[in-house]
Amino acid sequence: MHDHSQAPVEYLTIIAASAAEAMAQFARRGLAAQGYAIAGQIGRHQIVRGDHGAEPLAEGMVAATFRRSVDAP
């Protein structure tokens, strides 16, 4: 069973060299004032495109994902 009363959410991911750099970018962009909050742990990622067999775009980078509720269209 799904709870359709929940507001839809959107996500924003910052990719940086360190967690400190990602959080500094979060602050510089004023994302807290826009309703964003951290969605989970910040950790090292390999970033790849969806193309079959594509080489990683970034290795050893940190990804920090934030989420906020948005009004339904």
Number of C-alpha atoms within 10 A of each C-alpha: 3 5 6 7 6 9 12 12 12 11 13 16 15 16 21 19 13 17 19 12 14 20 16 13 15 20 12 10 11 12 16 14 9 9 12 19 17 17 14 10 11 19 14 17 14 13 16 14 10 8 7 7 8 9 12 10 10 13 12 13 17 23 21 23 19 21 17 18 14 11 7 8 4
